[in-house]
């Protein structure tokens, strides 16, 4: 008889695998969907907040612009009013300003071509007019007489008088001329409004031959 002892093991319960099946869990698709949803909500919130901020800033800018426009309009109107007053004041000053240039323009247009003015003394008077004291020389007595008529017919001259007519050593005729000038002639605004319409054909309006050797202004 064999002396070995053999045993056998028969399990009473079935063997269960150690690796148990996993229970139901969150899928990857659901995780991604939730993430996208959260990001979308965050972006929507940012957009809404940005719109609210931009709207408030726009209203603020509109109010600031309106205030600046009101200030600018008031300043512009005030500036133009001051400028207009200054222009009007300047016009009045120039309108009353006395100038000697119109007198010489007048003499140039009224002096005959064969008459020479040697000295011209201009004195301004308190009433706004001026007085003339002129020493001249003419070619002959006829020229002196014609010059006297031209001056007498000029409305710009008051009480024109030619005196001290004398014969010069060179054969010419010397004379003195005195007159008061109308105040409108010496105004600066009339400096270039002197007309040279002379009725006598012997008067040279361009005065190329008139010489004024000495001019004195008081």
NUMIBA-597522 format. One record per residue: residue number from 1; x, y, z of N, C-alpha, C in turn; residue in one letter. Coordinates in steps of 0.001 Angstrom, whole numbers. Layout:
BEGIN
pos n_east n_north n_up ca_east ca_north ca_up c_east c_north c_up code
NUM X Y Z X Y Z X Y Z a
...
This chain:
BEGIN
pos n_east n_north n_up ca_east ca_north ca_up c_east c_north c_up code
1 877 -1199 0 0 0 0 871 1191 0 x
2 499 2067 -880 1308 3309 -1034 1113 4148 187 x
3 2220 4721 700 2136 5518 1921 1893 6988 1702 x
4 1808 7463 460 1584 8903 227 156 9252 508 x
5 -18 10495 1080 -1376 10964 1412 -1725 12094 482 x
6 -2734 11969 -258 -3162 12999 -1219 -4448 13645 -727 x
7 -4431 14953 -875 -5645 15727 -520 -6098 16512 -1738 x
8 -7273 16857 -1767 -7821 17696 -2869 -8663 18822 -2277 x
9 -8588 19987 -2920 -9327 21171 -2423 -10384 21539 -3433 x
10 -11559 21493 -2996 -12690 21830 -3873 -13361 23056 -3277 x
11 -13260 24256 -3977 -13871 25474 -3432 -15360 25342 -3381 x
12 -15906 25853 -2270 -17349 25801 -2094 -18062 26898 -2872 x
13 -17378 28046 -3135 -17993 29163 -3873 -17196 29421 -5134 x
14 -17828 29960 -6150 -17075 30266 -7388 -16097 31401 -7177 x
15 -14999 31244 -7856 -13945 32278 -7740 -14379 33523 -8497 x
16 -14306 34682 -7819 -14693 35977 -8429 -13439 36688 -8880 x
17 -13464 37220 -10062 -12284 37949 -10597 -12000 39175 -9758 x
18 -10718 39421 -9553 -10304 40573 -8728 -10588 41900 -9397 x
19 -10573 41834 -10653 -10814 43095 -11375 -12292 43272 -11564 x
20 -12878 44112 -10781 -14306 44378 -10875 -14614 45364 -12015 x
21 -15753 45240 -12584 -16155 46173 -13660 -16408 47562 -13086 x
22 -15988 48579 -13852 -16168 49997 -13429 -17630 50396 -13491 x
23 -18034 51217 -12525 -19399 51717 -12495 -19607 52795 -13545 x
24 -20826 53253 -13734 -21113 54325 -14706 -20446 55639 -14295 x
25 -19639 56386 -15200 -18939 57654 -14912 -19242 58717 -15955 x
26 -18604 60023 -15845 -18806 61162 -16752 -17939 60965 -17988 x
27 -18583 61069 -19133 -17853 60846 -20379 -17043 62077 -20762 x
28 -16077 61914 -21627 -15226 63010 -22106 -16037 64053 -22864 x
29 -16994 63658 -23622 -17842 64576 -24392 -18604 65524 -23481 x
30 -19095 64967 -22360 -19844 65798 -21421 -18935 66816 -20756 x
31 -17718 66424 -20446 -16765 67350 -19826 -16463 68506 -20763 x
32 -16216 68178 -22022 -15923 69226 -23005 -17120 70147 -23181 x
33 -18301 69599 -23196 -19509 70406 -23365 -19689 71378 -22210 x
34 -19471 70873 -20998 -19591 71750 -19825 -18556 72864 -19873 x
35 -17344 72545 -20288 -16278 73550 -20369 -16639 74641 -21376 x
36 -17129 74211 -22529 -17519 75181 -23557 -18667 76050 -23063 x
37 -19605 75475 -22356 -20736 76228 -21825 -20279 77292 -20837 x
38 -19366 76892 -19947 -18847 77842 -18952 -18100 78978 -19636 x
39 -17264 78635 -20620 -16515 79673 -21349 -17463 80606 -22083 x
40 -18515 80055 -22664 -19491 80878 -23380 -20182 81851 -22438 x
41 -20541 81367 -21249 -21153 82258 -20266 -20205 83379 -19861 x
42 -18940 83029 -19681 -17956 84043 -19295 -17794 85091 -20387 x
43 -17708 84629 -21638 -17571 85571 -22751 -18809 86443 -22895 x
44 -19979 85852 -22724 -21208 86641 -22803 -21241 87709 -21719 x
45 -20777 87355 -20538 -20716 88337 -19458 -19756 89464 -19768 x
46 -18609 89116 -20352 -17635 90151 -20717 -18191 91074 -21790 x
47 -18860 90489 -22785 -19441 91312 -23850 -20504 92251 -23287 x
48 -21351 91755 -22426 -22397 92585 -21829 -21793 93714 -21002 x
49 -20784 93355 -20191 -20129 94380 -19370 -19439 95413 -20250 x
50 -18808 94948 -21345 -18145 95883 -22251 -19122 96829 -22914 x
51 -20276 96299 -23330 -21290 97149 -23938 -21809 98195 -22958 x
52 -22028 97777 -21733 -22487 98731 -20722 -21447 99823 -20490 x
53 -20179 99434 -20442 -19103 100408 -20210 -18986 101372 -21390 x
54 -19008 100812 -22608 -18894 101668 -23787 -20085 102609 -23907 x
55 -21282 102111 -23561 -22453 102977 -23603 -22350 104126 -22616 x
56 -21899 103818 -21414 -21729 104867 -20402 -20650 105857 -20820 x
57 -19558 105345 -21390 -18472 106224 -21833 -18926 107113 -22985 x
58 -19745 106547 -23893 -20261 107331 -25009 -21157 108463 -24524 x
59 -22015 108181 -23579 -22877 109227 -23029 -22056 110311 -22345 x
60 -21014 109888 -21649 -20144 110851 -20979 -19431 111731 -21993 x
61 -18960 111110 -23082 -18281 111881 -24125 -19241 112850 -24804 x
62 -20491 112422 -25000 -21481 113313 -25599 -21722 114534 -24719 x
63 -21831 114319 -23429 -22038 115440 -22510 -20839 116383 -22518 x
64 -19628 115810 -22524 -18422 116642 -22550 -18348 117444 -23843 x
65 -18679 116796 -24962 -18652 117487 -26249 -19672 118618 -26293 x
66 -20862 118359 -25739 -21893 119398 -25716 -21437 120601 -24890 x
67 -20800 120334 -23746 -20296 121427 -22918 -19202 122206 -23647 x
68 -18287 121476 -24294 -17216 122137 -25040 -17773 122956 -26192 x
69 -18800 122432 -26861 -19403 123157 -27967 -20064 124441 -27488 x
70 -20754 124364 -26356 -21377 125567 -25802 -20327 126608 -25444 x
71 -19240 126148 -24803 -18164 127072 -24442 -17524 127660 -25689 x
72 -17315 126820 -26712 -16689 127300 -27948 -17577 128308 -28655 x
73 -18884 128008 -28723 -19804 128934 -29377 -19818 130277 -28666 x
74 -19858 130244 -27346 -19866 131502 -26590 -18571 132271 -26808 x
75 -17438 131542 -26798 -16147 132194 -26998 -16030 132746 -28406 x
76 -16523 131983 -29394 -16449 132435 -30784 -17278 133691 -30995 x
77 -18481 133699 -30473 -19343 134872 -30617 -18703 136088 -29955 x
78 -18176 135892 -28768 -17539 136998 -28052 -16322 137510 -28816 x
79 -15550 136579 -29386 -14361 136970 -30147 -14735 137783 -31377 x
80 -15753 137326 -32110 -16165 138044 -33312 -16770 139400 -32973 x
81 -17463 139493 -31858 -18019 140782 -31444 -16889 141772 -31152 x
82 -15863 141303 -30419 -14723 142174 -30119 -13993 142576 -31398 x
83 -13819 141599 -32307 -13131 141889 -33561 -13902 142898 -34390 x
84 -15221 142761 -34428 -16044 143700 -35185 -15943 145104 -34602 x
85 -15924 145203 -33278 -15794 146515 -32640 -14444 147148 -32963 x
86 -13389 146321 -32968 -12064 146851 -33287 -11996 147332 -34733 x
87 -12624 146565 -35629 -12620 146969 -37037 -13369 148283 -37216 x
88 -14513 148396 -36575 -15287 149632 -36677 -14522 150811 -36082 x
89 -13835 150568 -34957 -13034 151637 -34347 -11906 152056 -35278 x
90 -11263 151067 -35903 -10176 151377 -36835 -10696 152169 -38031 x
91 -11887 151798 -38524 -12470 152540 -39639 -12743 153992 -39251 x
92 -13257 154185 -38033 -13545 155553 -37587 -12264 156369 -37448 x
93 -11218 155706 -36907 -9942 156413 -36744 -9366 156797 -38098 x
94 -9376 155830 -39034 -8856 156119 -40369 -9718 157150 -41081 x
95 -11037 157089 -40806 -11914 158050 -41448 -11652 159475 -41004 x
96 -11159 159634 -39773 -10869 160970 -39253 -9389 161326 -39342 x
97 -8584 160380 -39795 -7146 160622 -39861 -6830 161615 -40979 x
98 -5972 162550 -40660 -5591 163579 -41630 -4300 163165 -42321 x
99 -4291 163274 -43638 -3119 162887 -44420 -2778 163992 -45405 x
100 -1491 164122 -45681 -1030 165154 -46600 -1008 164659 -48038 x
101 -996 163357 -48226 -902 162800 -49574 -2019 163272 -50497 x
102 -3282 163327 -50051 -4333 163791 -50969 -4100 165204 -51482 x
103 -3461 166035 -50679 -3206 167411 -51119 -2266 167421 -52310 x
104 -1197 166634 -52229 -230 166623 -53331 -792 165900 -54550 x
105 -1648 164912 -54321 -2335 164298 -55461 -3221 165322 -56164 x
106 -3887 166131 -55356 -4755 167163 -55925 -3940 168200 -56706 x
107 -2869 168691 -56101 -2034 169682 -56786 -1446 169113 -58071 x
108 -1082 167844 -58033 -511 167214 -59220 -1517 167165 -60362 x
109 -2771 166929 -60020 -3797 166819 -61055 -4278 168177 -61558 x
110 -4046 169231 -60789 -4579 170546 -61143 -3519 171511 -61680 x
111 -2290 171122 -61670 -1225 172035 -62098 -987 171891 -63599 x
112 -910 173016 -64291 -681 173016 -65734 720 172516 -66058 x
113 867 172027 -67282 2149 171456 -67675 3246 172514 -67811 x
114 2870 173775 -68009 3876 174834 -68128 3955 175675 -66857 x
115 3543 175084 -65730 3645 175737 -64422 4439 174824 -63497 x
116 5366 175428 -62766 6198 174655 -61841 5989 175178 -60428 x
117 5717 174265 -59509 5571 174627 -58101 6929 174460 -57429 x
118 7467 175570 -56931 8816 175535 -56357 8793 175154 -54885 x
119 7892 175729 -54122 7762 175386 -52698 6288 175229 -52358 x
120 5998 174290 -51492 4629 174050 -51030 4661 173952 -49511 x
121 3970 174865 -48852 3900 174887 -47392 2472 174503 -46990 x
122 2341 173391 -46269 1030 172900 -45837 929 173031 -44325 x
123 -114 173700 -43852 -353 173854 -42417 -1741 173312 -42089 x
124 -1805 172406 -41125 -3087 171840 -40717 -3716 172721 -39642 x
125 -5014 172974 -39799 -5743 173865 -38908 -6556 173059 -37900 x
126 -7033 173756 -36860 -7780 173081 -35797 -9132 172555 -36266 x
127 -9704 173161 -37286 -11017 172723 -37771 -10930 171504 -38687 x
128 -9733 170946 -38849 -9571 169754 -39670 -9171 170026 -41096 x
129 -9148 171270 -41495 -8732 171608 -42851 -7243 171931 -42868 x
130 -6770 172406 -43988 -5355 172767 -44126 -5252 174026 -44974 x
131 -4157 174726 -44794 -3902 175921 -45599 -2674 175692 -46466 x
132 -2704 176260 -47656 -1603 176127 -48609 -931 177472 -48818 x
133 376 177443 -48858 1172 178623 -49214 2201 178144 -50235 x
134 1972 178493 -51493 2767 177941 -52592 3490 179062 -53325 x
135 4730 178799 -53665 5497 179677 -54553 5734 178901 -55843 x
136 5306 179519 -56951 5431 178827 -58220 6013 179710 -59306 x
137 6225 179088 -60457 6778 179801 -61607 6112 179265 -62868 x
138 5688 180201 -63729 5014 179838 -64969 5808 180337 -66164 x
139 5434 179797 -67329 6155 180161 -68542 5842 181587 -68968 x
140 4577 182006 -68755 4178 183354 -69142 2966 183775 -68314 x
141 2495 185029 -68566 1356 185550 -67810 73 184766 -68108 x
142 -64 184305 -69341 -1262 183538 -69695 -1352 182244 -68884 x
143 -203 181622 -68682 -189 180389 -67896 -587 180662 -66448 x
144 -118 181798 -65904 -491 182159 -64534 -1994 182408 -64435 x
145 -2542 183130 -65412 -3974 183426 -65402 -4804 182144 -65529 x
146 -4359 181247 -66413 -5085 179992 -66590 -4999 179116 -65334 x
147 -3820 179138 -64706 -3671 178371 -63470 -4566 178930 -62376 x
148 -4695 180238 -62334 -5574 180873 -61351 -7022 180449 -61569 x
149 -7443 180358 -62835 -8813 179926 -63136 -9044 178468 -62718 x
150 -8052 177620 -62968 -8186 176207 -62604 -8343 176059 -61095 x
151 -7523 176782 -60340 -7626 176711 -58881 -8949 177286 -58391 x
152 -9403 178364 -59024 -10646 179009 -58596 -11858 178105 -58836 x
153 -11808 177275 -59868 -12926 176387 -60184 -12911 175089 -59371 x
154 -11881 174898 -58594 -11764 173661 -57813 -12552 173799 -56516 x
155 -13507 172923 -56308 -14329 172979 -55102 -13546 172561 -53859 x
156 -12394 171922 -54058 -11582 171508 -52909 -10834 172676 -52273 x
157 -10752 173792 -52971 -10032 174967 -52469 -11020 176055 -52074 x
158 -10722 176717 -50968 -11553 177810 -50483 -10738 179102 -50487 x
159 -11310 180126 -51121 -10671 181449 -51199 -9258 181374 -51781 x
160 -9092 180790 -52955 -7750 180749 -53560 -7330 182139 -54053 x
161 -6096 182494 -53747 -5587 183819 -54125 -4188 183661 -54718 x
162 -3978 184220 -55912 -2644 184291 -56514 -2172 185740 -56417 x
163 -978 185915 -55891 -447 187268 -55673 1047 187297 -55986 x
164 1619 188501 -55839 3055 188728 -56026 3539 188188 -57369 x
165 2806 188506 -58402 3220 188084 -59747 4380 188969 -60199 x
166 5454 188342 -60664 6646 189112 -61026 7410 188372 -62121 x
167 8215 189128 -62835 9041 188577 -63902 10365 188102 -63324 x
168 10786 186908 -63692 12044 186354 -63185 13189 186719 -64119 x
169 14419 186478 -63645 15601 186784 -64446 15692 185903 -65690 x
170 15075 184752 -65651 15119 183831 -66794 13984 184062 -67777 x
171 13155 185054 -67514 12058 185365 -68420 10748 184712 -68045 x
172 10722 183957 -66970 9480 183345 -66516 8697 184271 -65611 x
173 7587 183776 -65131 6718 184554 -64258 6598 183819 -62923 x
174 6985 184499 -61841 6854 183917 -60501 5557 184399 -59865 x
175 5037 183608 -58956 3788 183986 -58286 3700 183252 -56950 x
176 2851 183776 -56078 2513 183130 -54809 1039 182719 -54847 x
177 758 181602 -54235 -625 181118 -54196 -957 180693 -52770 x
178 -2089 181203 -52267 -2554 180837 -50929 -4010 180406 -51008 x
179 -4351 179417 -50203 -5729 178934 -50177 -5927 178026 -48975 x
180 -7188 177892 -48595 -7543 176916 -47564 -8109 175674 -48252 x
181 -7769 174515 -47733 -8178 173247 -48336 -9419 172716 -47623 x
182 -10354 172202 -48400 -11555 171606 -47811 -11171 170419 -46919 x
183 -11791 170297 -45735 -11419 169206 -44818 -11541 167811 -45427 x
184 -12498 167625 -46338 -12678 166295 -46931 -11478 165869 -47764 x
185 -10704 166840 -48242 -9559 166504 -49088 -8413 165903 -48298 x
186 -8288 166282 -47034 -7137 165835 -46246 -7433 164578 -45437 x
187 -8628 164017 -45594 -8931 162775 -44891 -8211 161615 -45553 x
188 -7735 160707 -44729 -6970 159561 -45226 -7802 158688 -46161 x
189 -9092 158566 -45883 -9937 157693 -46702 -10101 158215 -48118 x
190 -9806 159505 -48324 -9914 160083 -49660 -8570 160192 -50353 x
191 -7556 159528 -49795 -6203 159673 -50333 -6117 159252 -51788 x
192 -6902 158244 -52198 -6857 157766 -53576 -8166 158001 -54322 x
193 -8940 158978 -53826 -10213 159258 -54484 -10200 160633 -55162 x
194 -9021 161104 -55437 -8910 162428 -56051 -9148 162296 -57554 x
195 -10141 162965 -58010 -10427 162908 -59446 -9556 163880 -60209 x
196 -9219 163523 -61449 -8444 164437 -62274 -9181 164770 -63555 x
197 -10470 165018 -63436 -11230 165471 -64599 -11125 166990 -64698 x
198 -10321 167453 -65581 -10081 168888 -65757 -10706 169322 -67080 x
199 -11505 170406 -67018 -12197 170869 -68216 -11238 171501 -69217 x
200 -10213 172198 -68699 -9309 172909 -69592 -8384 171923 -70284 x
201 -8284 171969 -71581 -7486 171016 -72350 -6005 171199 -72128 x
202 -5596 172353 -71600 -4174 172606 -71425 -3629 171984 -70143 x
203 -4480 171423 -69313 -4027 170845 -68055 -3567 169415 -68313 x
204 -2373 169096 -67914 -1821 167749 -68076 -2075 166955 -66802 x
205 -2980 165992 -66860 -3370 165255 -65662 -2252 164378 -65144 x
206 -1368 163942 -66010 -317 163034 -65564 823 163764 -64873 x
207 967 165058 -65087 1917 165919 -64392 3358 165421 -64517 x
208 3746 165054 -65705 5131 164616 -65888 6109 165780 -65806 x
209 5634 167001 -66055 6532 168151 -66104 6442 169037 -64880 x
210 5713 168627 -63857 5572 169452 -62660 6676 169100 -61685 x
211 7391 170087 -61206 8462 169901 -60233 8117 170641 -58955 x
212 8202 169944 -57852 8039 170576 -56546 9393 170501 -55866 x
213 10124 171613 -55894 11499 171608 -55403 11561 171499 -53892 x
214 10715 172226 -53212 10748 172246 -51750 9335 172081 -51216 x
215 9161 171156 -50320 7858 170951 -49696 8019 171085 -48195 x
216 7163 171845 -47579 7217 172050 -46135 5842 171796 -45556 x
217 5787 170964 -44527 4517 170622 -43892 4586 171005 -42430 x
218 3592 171729 -41974 3520 172138 -40571 2385 171396 -39889 x
